[in-house]
Amino acid sequence: MDDNYRYFEEVIGPLRQNRRFDPGALSENEEWWSGHYEFLKERGYMLRPRYRPGWKPSYDPKGPFRGTRAEDGQTMLHAAIMDALRTSDSLVVAMKRIEISTDEDQIATIFSDDSHNSDPRNHCVRIVEVLLVPEGDEKILVMEWMRRVMNPRFRTVGEAVQFLKEMVEGLQYMHQHNVAHRDCSINNMAMEANAMYTRPYHPIRPKKRYDWSGRALHHSRTRCPPRYYLIDFDQSRMYDPSQPRPKEYALKSGGYTPPEGSEGTPCDPFATDVFLLGNLIRTSFLDGNTYLEEFGVHGFEFLRPLVEDMIMDDPSERPSMDEVALRFFDIIDRLPWWKLRARAVKKDEFPLAKPFRALYHVFWTASMMLLLKPAIPSPKPLH
């Protein structure tokens, strides 16, 4: 599907259903951010031209594309999340607007302190800064801007294994510190991919460069490994290790409801996390879900026995995250190099394209081996 058409359908289309949407004006949520432009600028963050004082559209609001092809026509993707540029180093950041009364930032900042940041098993998103909004009951969480895990697609089995490895480690790390995520679907996992891109990509239109000067080109994950993070802790809970862990009602996550959620029975939230992670592997890599246009990927059957245990209907029969991690790493350690370097073929891939892509993959794999790139591409440790 054409990138402009996809953007129009996914972003502009829903906005147009709102009768108050005007392609030549800011939405109510955008006006809030624009109104705090000077405050954010003083704190070292620069909003895009669209949100600066006195903005006038560079495009024809009544034209056929209504600004979708103009940089200053790119609207917010989420009502509470804005992108900005940190002026000290030109880092693109995400700013999330939350209420002061919420505990989301408490859990996020706990895993962002020096003691946790130094642990390579910690894959919770780092909070750069928490800004208190003047004259209001809100605050802003500042994080590095990230992108969807599945975009660009995984090229090899080993690239996907690295993603799953970091998510298994990350959820295990949270559980070992008595925190349940409770909403760990693919929607709440993100990729910090700056190392992959030769020039920064645009946060709203990631196929374009940040400065709108052309297409954003990128290396493969094998050549320049990204980092993966668990994000969005608004449903997360921290528990007192000295007390019995209370049972919680399971939440619908990523379009899926755990069995205990359907039954309306509270259960161990850690067991629900295990189900959600197992279900992610099942739907994204094994079986897919045609209703949600997820078709799975060939080559991941080696994970099926573990996944089937993780998604057991009875939460008490599911393995703990410590057991999941132990079994996962044992499985991965026994995989041969050629399996890890094999092409990750989407099950809905156009059949006529397969032989050509397979031939290209042979030469590409040889080049990666000549460059001594490992089959499971892990990023360099953070300093």
Salt bridges, closest charged atoms under 4 A:
ASP3 OD2 - ARG205 NH2 3.64
GLU10 OE2 - ARG6 NH1 3.69
GLU30 OE2 - ARG50 NE 2.86
GLU71 OE2 - ARG48 NH1 3.54
GLU71 OE2 - HIS202 NE2 2.76
ASP83 OD2 - ARG48 NE 2.80
ASP89 OD2 - ARG86 NH2 2.49
GLU104 OE2 - LYS96 NZ 2.72
ASP105 OD1 - LYS139 NZ 2.92
ASP119 OD2 - ARG121 NH2 3.00
GLU129 OE2 - ARG43 NH2 2.87
GLU138 OE2 - ARG97 NE 2.78
GLU166 OE1 - HIS123 ND1 3.57
GLU169 OE1 - HIS123 NE2 2.85
GLU169 OE2 - LYS165 NZ 3.29
ASP211 OD2 - ARG199 NH2 2.85
ASP232 OD1 - LYS96 NZ 3.06
GLU260 OE1 - ARG318 NH2 2.72
ASP268 OD1 - ARG245 NE 2.97
ASP273 OD2 - HIS175 NE2 2.86
ASP287 OD1 - ARG304 NH2 2.70
GLU301 OE1 - ARG304 NE 2.68
ASP309 OD2 - ARG327 NH1 2.83
ASP330 OD2 - ARG334 NH2 3.20
GLU349 OE1 - ARG343 NH1 2.93
GLU349 OE1 - ARG357 NH1 3.02
